[in-house]
Amino acid sequence: MEELERVAVPLPNGKTMAKRRRWRRTFATLGIVALVAAGGWAVYGRQGGGEAGSAAAAEKGAQPVPVRTAVVEAREMPVRVDVIGTVEPLATVAVKSRIDGLIIEVGFAEGDFVNAGQVLFRMDDRAARAQLAQAEANLLRDQAQLADAARILARNEALAERGFAAKATLDTARAAHEALKAATAAGDAQIRNLRTLLDYTIVRAPIAGRTGAQAFKLGSNVKANESALVTINQTRPIAAAFAIAQTELAAIRAAQAKRPLPVTVRVRGSKPVTADGTLTFIDNAVDQTTGTITLKATLANRDEALWPGQFVDVSVLVETMPNVPSVTSAAVLVGQDGAYVFVVGHERSAEARPVTVDRTVDGVAFVSHGLAVGERVIVSNQLRLAPGSPVLIEDAPAATSSRGGGV
C-alpha cells in the first residue's frame, strides 16, 4: 500500500472538473450553431435568397447562353389534307382479236408506248381477201344483169304503151329488174362485211398507252374474243386514287365548288418525284366499313414519272388562310403543359411562352395563339435555357423564320 501511494497521480479537485465540463458543452453548442448557420446559408443561396440575392447571382455568376433566333412572320397558311394514295392508269384496255386467225406480224415490243391506232398485230388475211374478191366479182355480175334487166324493162314499157307487149311480159320484166336490184344491194352489203372482217385481221391500239406483257407471240393461233393479246395502260395522263376521312368531305366539296382543287403527289425514294394535278373525282358513297370516301386526281405525267401501282403521298390543298403568325418548327418545344417557345424578352432574357400550333407545314409552324408578328423566338440551345436566362444572340438581325433562324 505504501508503494501504491507513492506512484499515484494527484487528481484535480471537483471544482476544476466541473469547469472543464462547462467549457466542453459551450464549444459543442457553438459548433452545432455554426453548422446550422452554414446549412441555412447554403439553402438560402441555392433558392435565390430573395430578389437581391438573385440579382447579385445574375451579375456575378450567370453567363449568357449563345442562341440563334428567328422573327415571327405573317404568312399564308395552306390548309391541306395529306393521305397515302395509289397511282392508277386513267384507262386500261385488254386488246383481243375479233376473229380466229394466225398471227403473222407483231408491230411492237413488250413495254413500248404505243399511240392510238398503231398496228399491234397482223393476222393471216388470205382467206378474207379471197372471199372479198369473190364477193366483188359477184357484185359486178349482178350489176351487169341489173343493167340488162333495166333495158329490157324499158323496152317492154315502151311496147306496152303502144299495145305491142302483153301485161304479163311487162310484169315479168319488172320482177326480174327488182330481183337483180336486190341482189346487187346484197352483194354490196356482203362486200362491206368482208372488208370489215379483213380489217379485223389488223389489230390496232384502241388508246395511247404503255403495253404490258405480250400473251401471244408471232405464229400463235388465237380465238376471237377469247384471250387478251396484250393489255394497254393509259399513263399520260394518269390518275392517283386515295381515300379521305368522311369528316373532311364537306370542306373539300365546298372548296371544289369555288375552284379546281390542286393536288400534289410525291413518290418517296432516293430520288423523290413530285407531280401536280387536279382533283377530278369524288365517289358517290362513303365506305361504311372504314368511314372513308375515295377520291381521284388527274395528273399530266408527261415524263411518266408516275407508274401504275405505286404508293404515293397525296396532298390536297383545300384553302389558304392569310396573315397567320408563323415560325420555324425548330422554335417549338413540347412540355408537360403543351407546346411552348422561348421568346427574347427585355434585356435579352429568355421568356417561356405557351403557344397553340394550328398546323406544321414543310417545317413551318403556324401559331394561332401565343405569338405576335415581329417577336423574336429562340431556335437553338433551348435545353440550356430557363425562364429569365440571359441570352447572347449570335445570328444576324435579318434572320427570319423562313430561313430557320440565324445563319
Buried (B, 14 or more C-beta within 10 A) or exposed (E): EEEEEEEEEEEEEEEEEEEEEEEEEEEEEEEEEEEEEEEEEEEEEEEBBEEEBBEBBBEEEBEEBEBBBBBBBEBEBBBBBEBEBBBBBBBBBEBBBBBEBBBBEBBBEEEBBBEEEBBBBBBBBEEBEEBBEEBBEBBEEBBEBBEEBBEBBEEBEEBBEEEEBEEEEBEBBBEBBEBBBEBBEBBBEBBEEBBEBBEBBBBBBBBBBBBBEBBBEEEBEBEEEEEBBBBBBBBBBBBBBBBBEBEBBEBBEEBBEEEEBBBBBBBEEEEEBEBEBBBBEBBEEBEEEEEBBBBBBBBEBEEEBBBBEBEBBBBBBBBEBEEBBBBBBBBBBEEEEEBBBBBBBEEBBBBBBEBEBBBEBEEBBBBBEBBEEEBBBBBBBBEEBEEBBBBEBBBEEEBBBBBBBBE
